[in-house]
Amino acid sequence: MTSRADLAAQLRESHYDAVGFAETYDRHRPRAPEVLLDLLPRLARTARPRLVVDLGSGTGLSTRAWADRAEAVVGVEPSAAMRAAAERATDAANVRYVDGSSYDTGLPDRSADVVTCSQSLQWMEPEPTFAEVARILRPGGVFCAYEYCDLVTGLWEPEEAFAATMNAAARIREERGLAPGHRRFAPSVDHLDSSGVFARVRELSCHSVEPGDGERLVGFVLALGAVRAVLDDGVAERDLGLDRLREVAARTPPTPWLIVYRAWIGVRP
């Protein structure tokens, strides 16, 4: 079982607790895709879930999205900074956040209709996470882990500048021997299937469309732990290509962004 000390070390490596990072994250990161919010209750055979649990809830982007769709929603988040940002951003009375982890939520057995991991399962130890999911999901309940895998703006130059910054961040992290982050594994349908927790599993792709512009593109990059880590290590923006990205962003018009997701779904027997 991963200890609280291990979790604290992971959070430090992520740089998610850096000053101002949570606010940047909440403002610029993608939202939960509506298609999944519609689909998961249907798979759980309920029009309105009694309880949705969001593991690794961060600033609550993927948690408060359920406010109008469920009787109660609980975000489980070990980072005090991210949890505080979530509480500030959430007005709905039926949404709350708890200090816990995917290994120990503190929630009752068989209490959840839906359990989600938005952009977070890859940071978790699979075995204890799936054991906790099995404990808190009711029979017939649904688990879904999802993450965005592509951003399409329809504009070549901004996307190329974005990619160049990301590639530079990865290269510099390796050159400086910085911690590569605490990504544990690349989620797959095989991980769900081999866990023995689910009666049915499947993988699917979907997308959402959100408004975007140059300001959000820069904010998106700054809301990524990999970029924040090298900046906090003293790397200049020009060495990351951030100066180039800002230049391109200044002349990037508002445009719809197509955000492509991959999702892994399991149904509890």
C-alpha positions in Angstrom: 0.0 0.0 0.0 1.3 3.5 -0.9 1.9 5.5 2.3 1.0 9.2 2.9 4.7 9.9 2.7 4.9 8.4 -0.7 1.9 10.4 -1.9 3.5 13.6 -0.5 6.7 12.9 -2.5 4.7 12.2 -5.7 2.9 15.6 -5.2 6.2 17.4 -4.8 7.5 15.8 -8.0 4.3 16.8 -9.9 4.8 20.6 -8.9 1.0 20.7 -8.7 1.3 22.4 -5.3 3.5 25.3 -6.7 2.2 28.7 -5.9 -0.5 29.8 -8.4 -0.4 26.4 -10.3 -3.9 25.3 -9.2 -5.6 28.5 -10.5 -3.8 28.2 -13.8 -4.8 24.5 -14.0 -8.4 25.2 -13.3 -8.7 28.1 -15.8 -7.0 26.5 -18.8 -7.2 22.7 -18.6 -9.9 20.8 -20.6 -13.3 20.1 -19.0 -15.0 16.7 -18.6 -16.4 15.6 -22.0 -20.2 15.9 -22.0 -20.5 12.6 -23.9 -19.1 10.7 -21.0 -21.2 12.5 -18.5 -24.2 11.3 -20.5 -23.0 7.8 -21.1 -21.8 6.6 -17.7 -25.1 6.8 -15.8 -26.8 4.9 -18.7 -24.1 2.2 -18.3 -24.8 2.1 -14.6 -28.5 1.7 -15.3 -29.6 4.9 -13.5 -31.0 8.2 -14.8 -29.4 10.1 -11.9 -26.6 8.5 -9.8 -27.0 8.7 -6.1 -23.2 9.1 -5.7 -20.4 9.9 -8.1 -16.8 9.6 -6.8 -14.0 11.4 -8.7 -10.6 10.0 -7.7 -7.6 12.4 -8.1 -10.1 15.3 -8.4 -7.5 18.1 -8.6 -9.2 21.5 -8.8 -12.6 19.9 -9.2 -12.9 20.4 -13.0 -14.1 16.8 -13.4 -16.0 16.7 -10.1 -18.3 19.7 -10.2 -19.3 18.8 -13.8 -21.5 16.2 -12.1 -23.3 18.7 -9.9 -26.5 18.8 -12.0 -26.4 15.1 -12.9 -26.1 13.3 -9.6 -27.6 13.5 -6.1 -24.1 13.7 -4.5 -20.6 14.0 -5.8 -17.3 13.5 -3.8 -13.9 14.5 -5.1 -11.0 12.6 -3.5 -7.8 14.6 -3.6 -4.6 14.3 -1.5 -3.1 17.7 -2.5 -4.2 20.4 -0.1 -3.5 23.1 -2.6 -5.6 21.5 -5.4 -8.3 20.6 -2.9 -8.5 24.2 -1.6 -8.8 25.5 -5.2 -11.6 23.0 -5.9 -13.5 24.2 -2.8 -13.1 27.8 -3.9 -14.4 27.0 -7.4 -17.4 24.9 -6.3 -20.7 26.4 -5.4 -23.0 23.4 -5.6 -24.2 22.1 -2.2 -24.2 18.5 -3.3 -20.4 18.5 -4.2 -17.7 18.0 -1.6 -14.0 17.2 -1.4 -12.2 14.9 0.9 -8.5 14.5 1.8 -7.8 11.0 0.7 -6.4 8.9 -2.1 -7.4 6.3 -4.7 -6.1 3.7 -2.2 -8.1 5.0 0.8 -11.1 7.1 0.1 -12.8 6.7 3.5 -16.1 6.2 1.7 -18.6 3.5 2.6 -18.6 0.1 0.9 -20.8 -0.2 -2.2 -21.9 3.4 -2.0 -21.0 4.7 -5.5 -22.9 4.3 -8.7 -20.1 5.8 -10.8 -16.3 6.2 -10.0 -14.1 8.3 -12.3 -10.4 9.1 -12.8 -10.0 12.1 -15.0 -6.4 12.5 -16.2 -5.3 10.8 -13.0 -5.3 7.0 -13.2 -1.8 7.0 -14.8 -0.4 8.5 -11.6 -1.8 5.8 -9.3 -0.7 2.3 -8.3 -3.1 0.0 -10.2 -3.6 -2.8 -7.7 -4.6 -0.8 -4.6 -6.6 1.6 -6.7 -8.7 -1.1 -8.3 -9.2 -2.8 -4.9 -10.6 0.5 -3.5 -12.8 0.9 -6.6 -14.1 -2.6 -6.1 -14.9 -1.8 -2.5 -16.8 1.5 -3.0 -18.7 0.6 -6.3 -22.1 -1.0 -5.9 -22.9 -4.1 -8.0 -23.6 -2.9 -11.5 -21.7 0.4 -10.9 -19.4 1.8 -13.5 -15.7 2.9 -13.3 -14.3 5.2 -16.0 -10.8 6.5 -16.4 -10.2 9.0 -19.1 -7.5 11.4 -20.4 -7.1 13.7 -23.3 -4.7 12.5 -25.9 -4.8 15.2 -28.6 -5.6 18.9 -29.1 -6.8 20.1 -32.5 -7.1 23.8 -32.9 -7.3 23.8 -36.7 -4.2 26.2 -36.8 -0.9 24.7 -37.7 1.5 27.3 -36.3 0.1 27.4 -32.7 0.0 23.6 -32.5 3.6 23.4 -33.7 4.8 26.0 -31.2 2.9 24.1 -28.4 4.5 20.8 -29.4 8.0 22.4 -29.6 7.6 23.6 -26.0 6.5 20.2 -24.8 9.4 18.5 -26.6 11.9 21.0 -25.1 10.5 20.4 -21.6 10.9 16.6 -21.9 14.5 17.0 -23.3 15.5 19.4 -20.6 14.1 17.3 -17.8 16.2 14.4 -19.1 19.3 16.4 -19.5 19.0 17.8 -16.0 18.1 14.5 -14.4 14.9 16.0 -13.1 12.3 13.5 -11.7 10.3 12.4 -14.7 7.1 12.8 -12.7 5.2 10.0 -11.0 3.4 8.5 -14.0 3.0 4.9 -13.0 1.8 3.3 -16.2 -0.1 3.8 -19.4 -3.7 2.8 -18.7 -5.2 0.2 -21.0 -8.3 -2.0 -21.2 -5.9 -4.9 -20.2 -5.2 -3.3 -16.8 -9.0 -3.2 -16.1 -9.5 -6.7 -17.4 -6.6 -8.2 -15.4 -7.6 -6.6 -12.2 -10.4 -9.1 -11.8 -12.7 -6.3 -10.5 -15.0 -5.9 -13.5 -17.5 -8.1 -15.3 -17.2 -6.1 -18.6 -14.5 -3.7 -19.8 -14.0 -1.7 -22.9 -12.0 1.2 -24.4 -13.4 4.0 -26.4 -12.5 7.3 -27.9 -14.5 10.5 -27.8 -14.1 14.2 -28.1 -15.4 17.5 -26.8 -15.3 21.0 -28.3 -14.3 23.9 -26.2 -13.5 27.6 -26.9 -9.8 28.3 -27.3 -7.5 31.2 -28.1 -3.9 32.2 -27.8 -4.1 33.1 -24.1 -5.6 29.7 -23.3 -2.9 27.9 -25.3 -0.1 29.5 -23.2 -2.1 28.9 -20.0 -2.5 25.2 -21.0 1.2 24.8 -21.3 1.8 26.5 -18.0 -0.8 24.2 -16.4 1.3 21.1 -17.2 3.5 19.8 -14.4 6.3 18.8 -16.8 6.7 22.5 -17.9 6.3 23.9 -14.5 9.0 21.6 -13.2 11.7 22.9 -15.5 10.7 26.5 -15.0 10.9 26.0 -11.2 14.4 24.5 -11.9 15.5 27.9 -13.3 15.1 27.2 -17.0 14.5 30.3 -19.1 11.3 30.6 -21.1 13.3 31.1 -24.3 15.0 27.7 -23.7 11.6 26.1 -23.6 10.4 27.9 -26.7 7.8 29.7 -24.5 8.8 33.1 -26.0 8.0 31.7 -29.4 4.7 30.3 -28.2 3.7 33.6 -26.7 4.6 35.4 -29.9 2.4 33.0 -31.9 -0.4 33.1 -29.3 -0.6 36.9 -29.5 -1.8 36.6 -33.1 -3.9 33.4 -32.6 -7.6 34.2 -33.0 -10.4 32.5 -30.9 -11.3 29.2 -32.4 -13.1 26.0 -31.3 -10.8 23.4 -29.9 -11.4 19.8 -30.6 -10.1 17.8 -27.7 -9.8 14.0 -28.2 -10.1 11.6 -25.3 -9.4 8.0 -24.6 -11.5 6.3 -22.0 -11.4 2.9 -20.2 -14.7 1.7 -18.7 -15.4 -1.2 -16.4 -18.7 -2.5 -15.0 -18.8 -4.0 -11.5 -20.4 -7.5 -11.3 
